[in-house]
Amino acid sequence: MKDCITFYISFGSPFSYIASQRIDDIALKHNKKILWRPVRLRNVLNVVYSDFNGINIPKSKLDYLRLDSKRMSNFYGLPFIPPDDDPPFDCDEVYNCVYSLADGNEDVLRNISLSIISSIWQKGIVLKNIDDIVSCLSKFYTSRNIIINSIKNKNGREWHNKSLSSAVDSGMIGSPWFTYKNDVFWGNDRLDYLDELINKLK
């Protein structure tokens, strides 16, 4: 799928949330398919910064990112109700669950990913444990057992790990992260550059 946009989305990132509300417009404009690839940013950065014993973001930077993401959401007219809690707002289990439930179906993967990230950044819901995930996905699956089994399904974990490896190999250093052909873009505010690149390559 060389002519696809790959969108590495991290649920705990407010900027990934903003990008998730905009990326479809670019894809439709250029008739391109998007491969949504949820990856937990903390896991990616722990690999990228492994020589520095992982990543540790100071509170002052987190405070600024929260302020900036609120301003950016307002700029695009998006609802923004961040969790009233300290990050992380996600957990490995939610990524495993999403991949397991999608079972290779790209449309299902996109729709569940949108629901997950919107729950965090439009409703202020944290997804730190199994009960949080079950509650969040209950509108998709009324059976608690289906969701719990998906969380524990090793296939979901393997898909997530594969996407994490792919993200690291692509050079991912933050979220959202987009790849198209041989180019990479970091941040919601780089979507315009992606748009311009696709125009040039037509």
N, C-alpha and C positions, 0 to 999 in steps of 0.2 A: 504493500500500500504506500508507494513512494509519493503519490500525489495527495496524500492526506495531511491534515494538520493534526499533530499530536498535542493534546492538551493535558499536561500533568497538573492535576488539581489536588490541592491539599485542604481538607475540610477545616482545619484549624486556622487557616489563613483568611483574613477578611478580604485581602486583595484577590485571592482566588474566587471568593464569592462574587465580587464585582465583575471579574472577568467572565465568570460563568453566566452572567446575565447579558454579556455582550458578544461572546464568541460566535454564537449561532448566526448573528447578523452578518458577520464577515464571511462565514462559510456559505451562507445562502447567496450573498452578493456574488461570490466567485464560483458557486456550484462546487464546493469542496466538501469532502466528508471529514468529520472530526472524530478522531479516536480519543475518547475520554479515558484518561489513565489516572485514577485516584492513587496518590502516594502520600504516605505520612511524611511531612517535611522534616520532622525531627529525626526520623530514621535516615533520610537522605543526608542531612547535614552531619549526622554522627559519622557517616562514612567519609564525607568530603573533608571534615575537620578531624579525622581520626588521629592525625599527627599532632593535634593540639588537644587531645583528650576530649573530643566532642565539642559541641557548641553551647555556649552559655550567654544568653542575651541579657544585658543589664536592664534594670527596671526603667531607667530613663528612656531607653530606646523603645521598650514595649509601650510606654505611655505615649511616646510620639507616634508610633505606628497606629495606636488606637485612635488618636486624634486625627491623623492623616486619613485613615480609612473612613472615618465618619465624614470628613470633609469631602472625600472623593465620592462616597455613596450619595451624599446630598447633591453633588455636582451632576451626577447621572440620574438623579431623581429616584434612587432606589431606597426601599425601606431598610433601616439599619438599627437593630436592637441587639447589641453585643451581649454576650453572657456577663452576668454580674459575678464574676469569678476570676481566679487567676488561671492563665494557661498552664498546661495544654487543655484544649477543649475537646479533643478527640482521643482516640486510643487505637491500638493496632487492631482490636477486634472488629471495629466498625468497617475498616477497610477489607478485612478478610470476609466479613459478612456480605458486603456489597458485591465483591467479585463472585462469591459463591452463589448468591441469588441471581446474578446476571447470567452465570453459566455460559459465558462466551457471547451473549447477545448484546451487541453494541448499543442498541436503543434502550434496553433495560438498564444497562450500566449507566448511561447518561441520565435517565430519568431518576433512578435511585440516588445517584450522586447529587443531582440538583436538589432533590428533597432533603438529603442529609445536610448539605451546606446551607440551604435556606433555613432549615430548622435552627442551626447554630446562629446565623447572622441576621435573620429576620425575626426570630422569636426568642433569642437569648438562651437556647437550650444547650446544655453541655452533654457530651456523649462520652462519658468516662468509664462506663461499665455496661454490663449486659442489660440491666433493667432500663437504662437510658436508651439503648439501641432498640430494644423491643418496643418501648413507648413511641419512639420516633417513627418506626417503620410499621406501626400497627395499621395505618390506613392502607398500606400495600398488602399486608399479610395479617389476617385476623388471627392466625394460629401462632401462638407464642412459640410452640415447638419448632415450627418451620424456621423462624428467625434464629432461635438458639442453635438448632442443628447447623444452620448456615454459618453461624459464628465459629462453630467448632470444626467445620468441614475443612480438612487439610488442603483441598483443592483451592479454596479461596485464599488461604495463606500462601500457597505456591504461586497463584496468579499475582498476588500483591508483591511477593518477593521478586518475581520476574519483572514487574513494572518498576520496582525500586532499582533493580540492576540496570534496566534500560534507561531510567532517568539519570542515574549516576554516570553511565557511559556517555550520555548525550552532553554531559557537562553541567547538569542542573545545580544551581547554587542558591535558588530561592523559588518562591511560589507566588503567583502562577508561573509556569514555564511552558513555552510553546516551541515546537520544532516544526519546520517545514522544509522539506528537501535537506539542504546542507546548512540551513540557518537556524539559529536559536534566538529566543527572545525571553527576557525575564521581566515580568511585571505587567499588570493590567494596562499601564500607561504606554506599553510598547505594542499594543494591538494595532495602533495606527501604522507602525513600521511594518508589521506583518501584512496589513492591508496593502500598503504601498509595494512591498516586495512581490506579492502575488500579482498585482497589476503589471509590474514590470516584466514578469516572466510569462505573461500571456502571449 
